[in-house]
Amino acid sequence: MATVAVVGLGLMGSSFALALKKARPDTVIVGSDANPLVVRKALEREIVSTANTDLSVVTMADVIVVAAPISALRAIFARLGVVGEGKPVTDMASTKAAVMEWAAAEGIDLVGGHPMCGKEVAGIEAADPSIFEGAPWVLTRDDPGITALVEAVGAKPVVMDATTHDKLVAGVSHAAFLISVGYVLALSRRNDWPEASKLAAGGFRDMSRLAAGDPDLYAGVARTNRENLLELLDAISKELGRLYRHLEADDPRLVELFEEARNVRERWSKQ
């Protein structure tokens, strides 16, 4: 009977603990979170069997899963390098290259991980064990024990090096958040936003959903994937400029860009 320690009991950590508990009832799941209120909720909801605000619980674990925010990872790795020495460690952070470097600096042979799923709401109250079902879960190498945990919660392991991961997710995930933020800010700064907000419906809801995400989480993402994001924002700016020029000139070829984008989206949806 294995014992798994989950460090960080927010949305992702608690969701993982619940999913693993459902899939492997014999697994002992212990937890750690810096917030004592979160620890209390995790115990009250029986998400974990034991929890504390420090990392003492990892000493009883066979595997450690770090689900804390990027901003907390350096401090956690520094402590894990002592109390978790020799134990398999993986994480759930949205960027990988910098995180892998931080872990290596503390002597941790991290199996970097990133489940490609989540919600725009954060915290233990939003925990949902079903969010991993069918989702890609990037791992920086195929460690049998950790891969088995990923598969147990219904996710699909995808082995990929950290640098490639950061470049790809900058486009399909992180840049989308920045575009959503830019869209919301541009509208909200118009004088007519109070009136326009009363008309906002499906289109605004879809485009603004990501902007409702955890600011601290995405601040960590932006800092640790800055170069890739700058490259993507530059490419997106050029496409917006192209749309602007066609619209300004009343160019009938504008519809061709719409058709191109729709075709890309439809091909992706059929994969």
N, C-alpha and C positions, 0 to 999 in steps of 0.2 A: 504494500500500500504506500504510494508515493505521497510526499508532502510538497505542496507548491506554495511559495510565498509570493503574494502580489503586493508590490510596493507602489502605492498610489491608488486610492480607492474612489476615484472620480468616475466619470461616465465609462471610460474604456476599461479601467481596472475592475470595477464592480461588475460590468457587463461580462467581462472575461471570467471572473470568478463564478458568477451565476451560471454561465454557459458550461463551464468545466464541471461544476457541481452536478448539473443535470446530466451531462454526458458520462461522467465518471463518478458515481455516487460514493465509491470507496476512497476517492482521493481526499486527503486532508488539505484544506485551503486555509492558509493563515495570511494576515494582512498587516500593512503598515500605512499610515497616513499622518502627515504633519498636523492635520486639523483634528483635535480631539472630538469635535462634534461629528465629523465624518466617521471616525473610529466607532463612536457610540452607535451611529445609525447602521454601520456595517454589522455590528454585533447584534443589534436589535432585530435586524432583518435576516439574520443568520446567513449573510453573504459569505462570511468567513467564520471559522470556529474560534479563532484567537486573533486579536489585533492589538496594536499599540501605536503610540506616536513616534517611537524610535524604531530602529532596525533590528532590535533584539530577536524578533520572530524569525529572521532569516537563518538563524543558527540551527533551527529545527527542520529546515527545508532541504529537499533534494534538488529543487529547481527554483530559480528566482526570476520572476517576471516583473520588470520595471515599467510601470504605467504612469509615472509622474510627468508633470510638464517639463518641457525642454529646459526652462529656466532653473529647474531644481536638480537636473541630472548630474552636473559636476559634483555638487556636494554629496549626492547619494552615492555616486561611484567612488568618491574618496572614502566614504564609510564602508561601502561594500568590499572594497579592496582589503579591508581588515576583517570584518565580521563574516563576510561571505567567501573568504578565500577558498579557491578550488572548486566552488560550486558552479554548475552551468547557469549562465545569466543571459537573458534576452530582454529586449525592450519593445516598446510600442510607439516610439517617437516618430513624428512625421518627416523628419530628415535623418540622414544616416551618416554622412561622411564626418561631420564634426562630432557627432555623438560617439562614433566608433573611435575617434582619436581621443576623446575625453576618457573613455573606458580604458583604452590601451595605456594611457598615461598612469592609470591607477593599478595596472597589472591585471586587468580584467579581460579575458578572452571573450568578448561580447559576441553573441550571435544576434546581429542587428535584425530588428523586426519592425514591420509597419503594416497593420491591418488597414486595408483600403475601404474603410467604412466609418460611420459615426453619425452624429446628429448636430444640428445647430445649437442645441441646448446642452449645457454641461452639468456635471455634478452627479453625485450618487443617486439623487432622486430620479434621474433620467435613465438609470441603468436598465439595459434591455438585452437579455441573453441571445436574442434572435438576430442581432445586428451583424454577426459574423457569418451567418449562413450564406454560402455561395460567394462570399467576398474574397478577392485576391488578398493574400497576406504575404508580403515580401519578406524573405529571409536572406541574409547575406551569405549564408552557407547552409547546407543540408545537414544539420545536426539531428540524428534520429529521434532523440528524446523530445526535443523542442518541436520538430516537425510533427511528431505524433500529437502533441498538445494542440497545435494549430488545426490539425485535421479533426481532432476530437470535438472542437467547438463549431465545426461545420465550414471552416474557411478553406481556401485553396492555396497551398504554399506555392510561391513563385520565387525561385532562387535568382538573386541578382546582386551584383556588386554595389557598394554604397554610392559610388560616384554616378553610375548609370541611373540608379534609383532617384537620386536627387534631381538629376536633369529631367527625367521623365515626369516625375510628380510635380515639378515646377509648372509644367504645362497643363496636365490634366487635373490638377487639384489646386495648388497654391495660387497660381495666377488667377484662377476663377474667383477666388476670395477677393483678391485685390480689385478685380473688375467690378464685382458686386459692391464693394465699398465705394469705389469711385462713382458708380452709378447713383448710389443712395446719397452720397454727399453732394453731387452735382444737382440733383433734384431738390434736396433739402435747403440748398443755399439760394434757390430762386425765390423771388418775392411772392410768386403765386403758389408756393408749396402748400400753405394752409388750405387753399381751395382745391389744389390738385390732389392732395392726400385723401380728400373725401371721395374722389373718383377712383383711387387706386384699387385694383382688383387682381385678377390672375397674373397678368404680365408683371406687375410690380412685385407681387408675392414671389413669383419664380425667380426674378432677377435679384431680389433683395435677400433671399433666404440665407445665403452664405454670409452676408454682412452681419447677420444675427449671431454668428459664431463667437466663441470665447476669444476676446481681444488678447489676453495674455498668451494663449496657445499660439495664435497666429503671429504675435510679435516674436516669439521664439522661432517660429518657422521662418519668418522674414530675415531674421538675423543670421540664421544658419544656412540659408539657401539664397543668399542675397544675389550672387553673381548670376545664377540661373534665372532668377526672377527678373533681374534687370534685362537680360537678353530676351525673355519672353515679352515683357512689357514693351520693349522696343519693337518687336515684331507685330504685336497687337496694335500699337500706335500707328504703324505704317499701314495696316489694313484699315484702321479707322480713317486714316487720311485718304486712303483710296476711295472709301465709301463717301467721304465728305466731298471729294472732287467730282465724283460722278453725280452726286445729288446737287451740288452747286451748279453744275453745267446742264442739269436736267437731261443727263445722258441716258438714253433708253437701255444701254448695256448694263445699267444698275441691276436689272432683274437677273442677269447672268451670274452676278456675284451671289445673289440670293439663292439661285438654283444650285450653284456650286456648294454653298454651305449646307443646304438641305440634303444634297446627295451624300456629303461626308457624314452628316449626322445619321442618315438612314443606313448607310453601310455599317457604321459603328453599332447601331442598335440591333443589327441582324447577326452580329458576331456570336 
